Amino acid sequence: MIRSKRLEGNAVVRQQHRIEKIFLFNCGLDIAYITAGAYLQERSRRNNSKQLKGFGESLVLQGAFLLLFDGVMYLLHNQQGRRLGVPANISVGTTTHGVGLLVQL
């Protein structure tokens, strides 16, 4: 029989932050997947390689799905954290150079 650990008090808040950080880190990895796929697609154009093109397309598709999944999971966990009283650790603002995203880890 599998028993789950019961978290109380500050442990719940710490675990909530930990899970949110994991999803944000995964979003960064997903962007790396997409970038690697785009690189392979560009390389396939220069080398006229159908295999590299296929590898690139698969990495872009997989990375895009994972980015969507991790982004949605982060938002859901962040909303749940707000119900627990966990302060939001992400903000969006404008600068003279454009729009910025600040994530406090």
PyMOL commands that set and color helices and strands:
alter all, ss='L'
color gray80, all
select helices_A, chain A and resi 10-47+50-84
alter helices_A, ss='H'
color red, helices_A
select strands_A, chain A and resi 90-95+98-103
alter strands_A, ss='S'
color yellow, strands_A
deselect
rebuild
show_as cartoon
